[in-house]
Amino acid sequence: MQLAAFERERSRLVAIATRVLGSPGDADDLVQEAWLRFSRTEDIDDAPAWLTTVVTRLCLDLLRRRRTRVRAESKATQTGREGVDPEADALLADRVGGAMQLMLDALVPAERAAFVLHDAFGYSFPEIAQMLGRSDAAVRQLASRARRKVHDASEPLQEAQRRVVAANREVVEAFLSAAQGGDLSRLMSLLAPDVVMRADSAAQAMGTQSLYDGPESVAGRFRGAQGARPVLIDGDPGVAWMVNGRARVVFCFQLADGLVRAIDLVADREVMATMEIIPMTREA
């Protein structure tokens, strides 16, 4: 029964993995890994959704490892494009068009997955949010940013994006400084009137509320926060609680007009494994 259920989904899963990864060989290997996990898991209510989520997260993990490896190789050899698979490039050019081909490798893994799943396969943002373990708003933001990068790779746009990241970083660092210093007035001034913070099930199991609604509630959760530090989460400024140099909980910020609009509190280890989390330094 399990094999039959899996075989009904195989072609769709391979198509998704191939689009996201850009490599048929990697896609086949990854889908096989999904089968092994599926065969060892009982009581799955919705096999298609379960398998899509597993394949998506495996893709993200592979992309994150690949991105790290290519960066290291590029730094060591100073040859830039060395390590990129020309066969995979040709496949992507054929499948998703020239504009996407030019920019796909520049997208962080979560942007790449959100864009491909939504724009190429038509999954809704709530469905993708479930796969990635993030909020609908966060996934919309990832897909929107990926779409802008894919369709307009001009230097002015890249410079504008760098300015946005720098401005958002200032807000997050000011927010964290005010929280750790107990400066409630400053902390409140950085929160939008309708700000919310949502926690995933893993964070709730650690004693966190599922929802913090409004500036007072959010500020109360952060006030005096120690052990937290600023990080880049998939290229965006955020905050993480670090233990022995590893992120145990991350806070993904959604910002606009210099204010914190929403925060996603993520403690699920599988979800965090798909994120690129880089501690911010003064030189970052």
SEKE-624103 format. One record per residue (C-alpha): residue number from 1; x negated, y, z negated. Coordinates in Angstrom, 2 decimals. Each point is the difference from the previous one (the first is absolute). Example, Ala and Ser with C-alpha at 12.3 -4.5 7.8 and 13.67 -1.06 7.14 Angstrom:
BEGIN
pos: 1; east: -12.30; north: -4.50; up: -7.80
pos: 2; east: -1.37; north: 3.44; up: 0.66
! end
This chain:
BEGIN
pos: 1; east: 0.00; north: 0.00; up: 0.00
pos: 2; east: -2.75; north: 2.44; up: -0.91
pos: 3; east: -1.95; north: -0.70; up: 3.18
pos: 4; east: 3.10; north: 0.49; up: 2.14
pos: 5; east: 0.79; north: 3.28; up: -1.73
pos: 6; east: -3.55; north: 1.19; up: 0.52
pos: 7; east: -0.14; north: -1.01; up: 3.67
pos: 8; east: 3.13; north: 2.07; up: 0.67
pos: 9; east: -1.91; north: 3.08; up: -1.19
pos: 10; east: -3.48; north: -0.81; up: 1.33
pos: 11; east: 0.14; north: 1.89; up: 3.32
pos: 12; east: 1.36; north: 3.13; up: -1.69
pos: 13; east: -2.65; north: -0.16; up: -2.73
pos: 14; east: -2.80; north: -0.47; up: 2.54
pos: 15; east: 1.30; north: 2.97; up: 1.99
pos: 16; east: 0.00; north: 2.23; up: -3.08
pos: 17; east: -3.45; north: -1.11; up: -1.13
pos: 18; east: -1.44; north: 0.43; up: 3.52
pos: 19; east: 1.35; north: 3.52; up: 0.31
pos: 20; east: -1.25; north: 1.04; up: -3.44
pos: 21; east: -3.41; north: -1.70; up: 0.22
pos: 22; east: -0.74; north: 0.31; up: 3.71
pos: 23; east: -1.41; north: -3.53; up: 0.12
pos: 24; east: 1.96; north: -3.12; up: 1.05
pos: 25; east: -2.53; north: -2.27; up: -1.70
pos: 26; east: 0.23; north: 1.84; up: -3.32
pos: 27; east: 3.78; north: 0.06; up: 0.32
pos: 28; east: 0.20; north: -3.78; up: 0.47
pos: 29; east: -2.27; north: -0.60; up: -3.00
pos: 30; east: 1.99; north: 2.38; up: -2.15
pos: 31; east: 3.35; north: -1.55; up: 0.93
pos: 32; east: -1.44; north: -3.41; up: -0.84
pos: 33; east: -0.94; north: 1.34; up: -3.43
pos: 34; east: 3.59; north: 1.23; up: -0.38
pos: 35; east: 1.20; north: -3.51; up: 0.80
pos: 36; east: -2.23; north: -1.49; up: -2.71
pos: 37; east: 1.43; north: 2.43; up: -2.54
pos: 38; east: 3.54; north: -0.66; up: 1.21
pos: 39; east: -0.46; north: -3.77; up: -0.25
pos: 40; east: -1.13; north: 0.33; up: -3.63
pos: 41; east: 2.84; north: 2.28; up: -1.08
pos: 42; east: 3.44; north: -1.18; up: -1.08
pos: 43; east: 3.38; north: 1.70; up: -0.33
pos: 44; east: -0.42; north: 2.62; up: 2.73
pos: 45; east: 3.38; north: 1.61; up: 0.60
pos: 46; east: -0.84; north: 1.90; up: 3.19
pos: 47; east: -2.77; north: -1.74; up: 1.95
pos: 48; east: -0.29; north: 2.55; up: 2.86
pos: 49; east: -0.33; north: 2.93; up: -2.42
pos: 50; east: -2.40; north: -1.91; up: -2.27
pos: 51; east: -2.23; north: -1.01; up: 2.91
pos: 52; east: 0.00; north: 3.50; up: 1.52
pos: 53; east: -1.05; north: 1.48; up: -3.34
pos: 54; east: -2.81; north: -2.54; up: -0.43
pos: 55; east: -1.29; north: 0.49; up: 3.54
pos: 56; east: 0.11; north: 3.78; up: -0.35
pos: 57; east: -1.94; north: -0.05; up: -3.25
pos: 58; east: -2.54; north: -2.46; up: 1.39
pos: 59; east: -0.45; north: 2.34; up: 2.97
pos: 60; east: -0.58; north: 2.94; up: -2.31
pos: 61; east: -2.56; north: -1.91; up: -2.03
pos: 62; east: -1.87; north: -1.07; up: 3.15
pos: 63; east: 0.08; north: 3.52; up: 1.42
pos: 64; east: -1.36; north: 1.39; up: -3.26
pos: 65; east: -2.88; north: -2.51; up: 0.02
pos: 66; east: -0.66; north: 0.63; up: 3.69
pos: 67; east: -0.01; north: 3.77; up: -0.54
pos: 68; east: -2.50; north: -0.34; up: -2.84
pos: 69; east: -2.24; north: -2.27; up: 2.09
pos: 70; east: 0.06; north: 2.26; up: 3.07
pos: 71; east: -0.84; north: 3.02; up: -2.13
pos: 72; east: -2.96; north: -1.83; up: -1.49
pos: 73; east: -1.21; north: -1.17; up: 3.41
pos: 74; east: 0.41; north: 3.47; up: 1.47
pos: 75; east: -1.96; north: 1.56; up: -2.83
pos: 76; east: -2.77; north: -2.58; up: 0.32
pos: 77; east: -0.36; north: 0.18; up: 3.78
pos: 78; east: 1.19; north: 3.55; up: 0.71
pos: 79; east: 1.62; north: -1.31; up: 3.16
pos: 80; east: 3.55; north: 0.97; up: -0.83
pos: 81; east: 2.08; north: -2.47; up: 1.99
pos: 82; east: -2.16; north: -3.04; up: -0.67
pos: 83; east: 1.99; north: -2.89; up: -1.45
pos: 84; east: 3.24; north: 0.84; up: 1.86
pos: 85; east: 1.37; north: -2.87; up: 2.05
pos: 86; east: 0.39; north: 1.04; up: 3.70
pos: 87; east: 2.44; north: -2.85; up: 0.57
pos: 88; east: 2.20; north: 1.27; up: -2.79
pos: 89; east: -0.26; north: 3.51; up: 1.40
pos: 90; east: 1.17; north: -1.20; up: 3.41
pos: 91; east: 2.93; north: -1.87; up: -1.53
pos: 92; east: 1.10; north: 3.06; up: -1.93
pos: 93; east: -0.30; north: 2.23; up: 3.03
pos: 94; east: 2.23; north: -2.38; up: 1.91
pos: 95; east: 2.55; north: -0.47; up: -2.76
pos: 96; east: 0.39; north: 3.37; up: -1.64
pos: 97; east: -1.28; north: 2.57; up: 2.46
pos: 98; east: -3.01; north: 2.25; up: 0.41
pos: 99; east: 0.83; north: 2.58; up: -2.68
pos: 100; east: 0.37; north: -2.62; up: -2.68
pos: 101; east: -3.11; north: -1.79; up: 1.24
pos: 102; east: -2.08; north: 3.11; up: -0.52
pos: 103; east: 1.14; north: 0.61; up: -3.56
pos: 104; east: 1.03; north: -3.35; up: -1.50
pos: 105; east: -3.43; north: -0.68; up: -1.46
pos: 106; east: 0.01; north: 3.43; up: -1.65
pos: 107; east: 3.17; north: -0.76; up: -1.97
pos: 108; east: -0.31; north: -1.29; up: -3.53
pos: 109; east: 1.49; north: -3.51; up: -0.34
pos: 110; east: 3.29; north: 1.09; up: -1.60
pos: 111; east: 0.58; north: 2.64; up: 2.70
pos: 112; east: -0.72; north: -2.55; up: 2.69
pos: 113; east: 2.43; north: -2.56; up: -1.43
pos: 114; east: 2.80; north: 2.51; up: -0.62
pos: 115; east: -0.34; north: 1.45; up: 3.50
pos: 116; east: -0.10; north: -3.34; up: 1.80
pos: 117; east: 2.83; north: -1.56; up: -2.00
pos: 118; east: 2.27; north: 3.00; up: 0.48
pos: 119; east: -0.86; north: 1.29; up: 3.46
pos: 120; east: -0.88; north: -3.28; up: 1.74
pos: 121; east: 2.28; north: -2.50; up: -1.77
pos: 122; east: 2.85; north: 2.20; up: -1.19
pos: 123; east: -0.05; north: -0.91; up: -3.69
pos: 124; east: 1.79; north: 2.54; up: -2.16
pos: 125; east: -1.92; north: 2.04; up: -2.54
pos: 126; east: 1.74; north: -1.75; up: -2.94
pos: 127; east: -1.07; north: -3.37; up: 1.45
pos: 128; east: -3.59; north: 1.16; up: 0.45
pos: 129; east: 0.00; north: 1.49; up: -3.49
pos: 130; east: 0.90; north: -3.42; up: -1.36
pos: 131; east: -2.81; north: -1.63; up: 1.99
pos: 132; east: -2.61; north: 2.52; up: -1.14
pos: 133; east: 1.27; north: 0.32; up: -3.56
pos: 134; east: 0.43; north: 3.77; up: 0.32
pos: 135; east: 2.88; north: 2.46; up: 0.01
pos: 136; east: 1.98; north: 0.91; up: 3.13
pos: 137; east: -1.35; north: 3.55; up: -0.17
pos: 138; east: -3.60; north: -1.18; up: -0.20
pos: 139; east: 0.44; north: -2.31; up: 3.00
pos: 140; east: 1.66; north: 2.77; up: 2.04
pos: 141; east: -2.99; north: 2.20; up: -0.80
pos: 142; east: -2.46; north: -2.69; up: 1.09
pos: 143; east: 1.81; north: -0.61; up: 3.29
pos: 144; east: 0.41; north: 3.70; up: 0.72
pos: 145; east: -3.69; north: 0.71; up: -0.59
pos: 146; east: -1.00; north: -2.98; up: 2.15
pos: 147; east: 2.28; north: 1.18; up: 2.79
pos: 148; east: -1.57; north: 3.46; up: -0.04
pos: 149; east: -3.50; north: -1.48; up: 0.15
pos: 150; east: 0.91; north: -2.34; up: 2.85
pos: 151; east: 1.72; north: 2.58; up: 2.16
pos: 152; east: -2.32; north: 2.92; up: -0.60
pos: 153; east: -3.63; north: -0.73; up: -0.77
pos: 154; east: -1.16; north: 3.56; up: 0.61
pos: 155; east: -2.65; north: 1.57; up: -2.19
pos: 156; east: 2.33; north: 2.82; up: -1.15
pos: 157; east: 2.43; north: -2.63; up: -1.34
pos: 158; east: -2.78; north: -1.85; up: -1.77
pos: 159; east: -1.22; north: 3.25; up: -1.55
pos: 160; east: 3.56; north: 0.83; up: -1.09
pos: 161; east: 0.31; north: -3.44; up: -1.56
pos: 162; east: -3.27; north: 0.51; up: -1.88
pos: 163; east: 1.33; north: 3.30; up: -1.36
pos: 164; east: 3.20; north: -1.69; up: -1.16
pos: 165; east: -1.96; north: -2.75; up: -1.78
pos: 166; east: -2.25; north: 2.60; up: -1.65
pos: 167; east: 3.00; north: 2.02; up: -1.19
pos: 168; east: 1.76; north: -3.10; up: -1.30
pos: 169; east: -3.17; north: -1.07; up: -1.76
pos: 170; east: -0.10; north: 3.32; up: -1.86
pos: 171; east: 3.59; north: -0.52; up: -1.16
pos: 172; east: -0.65; north: -3.57; up: -1.20
pos: 173; east: -3.20; north: 0.97; up: -1.80
pos: 174; east: 1.72; north: 2.98; up: -1.65
pos: 175; east: 2.88; north: -2.27; up: -1.01
pos: 176; east: -2.32; north: -2.57; up: -1.54
pos: 177; east: -2.06; north: 2.67; up: -1.77
pos: 178; east: 3.12; north: 1.55; up: -1.51
pos: 179; east: 1.29; north: -3.42; up: -1.06
pos: 180; east: -3.23; north: -1.02; up: -1.68
pos: 181; east: -0.39; north: 3.40; up: -1.63
pos: 182; east: 3.55; north: -0.01; up: -1.33
pos: 183; east: 0.82; north: 3.22; up: 1.89
pos: 184; east: 3.74; north: -0.60; up: 0.32
pos: 185; east: 0.72; north: 3.40; up: 1.53
pos: 186; east: -2.53; north: -0.53; up: 2.79
pos: 187; east: 1.15; north: -3.56; up: 0.49
pos: 188; east: 3.63; north: 1.06; up: 0.39
pos: 189; east: -0.95; north: 2.73; up: 2.47
pos: 190; east: -1.36; north: -2.62; up: 2.40
pos: 191; east: 3.20; north: -2.07; up: 0.05
pos: 192; east: 2.92; north: 0.59; up: 2.35
pos: 193; east: 3.37; north: 0.51; up: -1.76
pos: 194; east: 1.31; north: -3.30; up: 1.43
pos: 195; east: -3.22; north: -2.02; up: -0.48
pos: 196; east: 0.37; north: -3.72; up: -0.72
pos: 197; east: -2.41; north: -2.80; up: -0.82
pos: 198; east: 0.92; north: -3.58; up: 0.83
pos: 199; east: -1.77; north: -3.04; up: -1.42
pos: 200; east: -0.25; north: -3.42; up: 1.65
pos: 201; east: 1.01; north: -3.18; up: -1.83
pos: 202; east: -3.58; north: -0.75; up: -1.08
pos: 203; east: -0.29; north: 3.40; up: -1.67
pos: 204; east: 3.37; north: -0.49; up: -1.64
pos: 205; east: -1.23; north: -3.31; up: -1.42
pos: 206; east: -2.82; north: 2.00; up: -1.62
pos: 207; east: 2.55; north: 2.16; up: -1.83
pos: 208; east: 0.55; north: 2.84; up: 2.48
pos: 209; east: 3.49; north: 1.25; up: 0.78
pos: 210; east: 1.31; north: -0.68; up: 3.47
pos: 211; east: 0.77; north: 3.68; up: 0.63
pos: 212; east: -1.18; north: 3.31; up: -1.40
pos: 213; east: 2.39; north: 2.69; up: 1.23
pos: 214; east: -0.84; north: 3.70; up: -0.21
pos: 215; east: -3.04; north: 2.06; up: -1.02
pos: 216; east: 0.37; north: -0.57; up: -3.75
pos: 217; east: 0.17; north: -3.77; up: 0.36
pos: 218; east: -2.94; north: -0.21; up: 2.43
pos: 219; east: -2.13; north: 2.43; up: -1.99
pos: 220; east: 0.73; north: -1.91; up: -3.20
pos: 221; east: -1.27; north: -3.21; up: 1.58
pos: 222; east: -3.29; north: 1.63; up: 1.06
pos: 223; east: -0.68; north: 2.42; up: -2.83
pos: 224; east: -3.27; north: -0.87; up: -1.72
pos: 225; east: -0.71; north: -2.76; up: 2.51
pos: 226; east: -3.49; north: -1.31; up: -0.60
pos: 227; east: -1.86; north: -2.63; up: 2.03
pos: 228; east: 1.50; north: 1.30; up: 3.24
pos: 229; east: -2.11; north: 1.38; up: 2.81
pos: 230; east: 0.60; north: 1.54; up: 3.42
pos: 231; east: -0.28; north: -2.36; up: 2.97
pos: 232; east: 0.75; north: -0.13; up: 3.69
pos: 233; east: 2.77; north: -2.49; up: 0.74
pos: 234; east: 0.10; north: -0.84; up: 3.72
pos: 235; east: -1.58; north: 3.41; up: 0.62
pos: 236; east: 2.41; north: 1.95; up: -2.19
pos: 237; east: -0.87; north: 1.54; up: -3.41
pos: 238; east: 1.44; north: -1.96; up: -2.91
pos: 239; east: -0.75; north: -1.22; up: -3.51
pos: 240; east: -1.01; north: -3.40; up: -1.37
pos: 241; east: -0.42; north: -1.46; up: -3.45
pos: 242; east: -3.35; north: -1.73; up: 0.10
pos: 243; east: -1.16; north: -2.90; up: -2.18
pos: 244; east: -3.61; north: -1.19; up: 0.38
pos: 245; east: -0.24; north: 1.85; up: 3.29
pos: 246; east: 3.13; north: -1.57; up: 1.49
pos: 247; east: 3.37; north: 1.62; up: 0.58
pos: 248; east: 2.68; north: -1.56; up: -2.17
pos: 249; east: 2.78; north: 2.45; up: 0.86
pos: 250; east: 0.16; north: 2.57; up: 2.81
pos: 251; east: 2.17; north: 3.09; up: 0.38
pos: 252; east: 0.76; north: 0.91; up: 3.62
pos: 253; east: 0.95; north: 3.70; up: 0.26
pos: 254; east: 2.34; north: 1.56; up: 2.53
pos: 255; east: -0.69; north: 3.72; up: 0.19
pos: 256; east: 1.39; north: 2.97; up: 1.88
pos: 257; east: -0.49; north: 3.74; up: -0.33
pos: 258; east: -2.50; north: -0.44; up: -2.82
pos: 259; east: 2.38; north: -1.99; up: -2.20
pos: 260; east: 0.32; north: -3.65; up: -1.01
pos: 261; east: 3.27; north: -1.25; up: 1.51
pos: 262; east: -0.17; north: -3.68; up: -0.92
pos: 263; east: -2.37; north: -2.57; up: -1.46
pos: 264; east: -0.05; north: -3.75; up: 0.65
pos: 265; east: -1.46; north: -1.96; up: -2.91
pos: 266; east: -1.45; north: -3.26; up: 1.34
pos: 267; east: -1.40; north: -2.79; up: -2.18
pos: 268; east: 0.66; north: -3.01; up: 2.23
pos: 269; east: -3.44; north: -1.50; up: 0.67
pos: 270; east: 0.95; north: -1.36; up: 3.41
pos: 271; east: 1.25; north: 3.42; up: 1.09
pos: 272; east: -3.08; north: 1.75; up: -1.38
pos: 273; east: -2.19; north: -2.48; up: 1.87
pos: 274; east: 1.42; north: 1.39; up: 3.27
pos: 275; east: -0.92; north: 3.56; up: -0.99
pos: 276; east: -3.30; north: 1.73; up: 0.65
pos: 277; east: -0.78; north: 1.55; up: -3.42
pos: 278; east: -3.10; north: 2.20; up: -0.15
pos: 279; east: -1.01; north: 1.97; up: -3.13
pos: 280; east: -0.25; north: 3.71; up: 0.81
pos: 281; east: -3.19; north: 1.85; up: -0.80
pos: 282; east: -0.93; north: 3.61; up: 0.51
pos: 283; east: -1.70; north: -1.03; up: 3.24
pos: 284; east: 2.97; north: -2.09; up: 1.31
! end
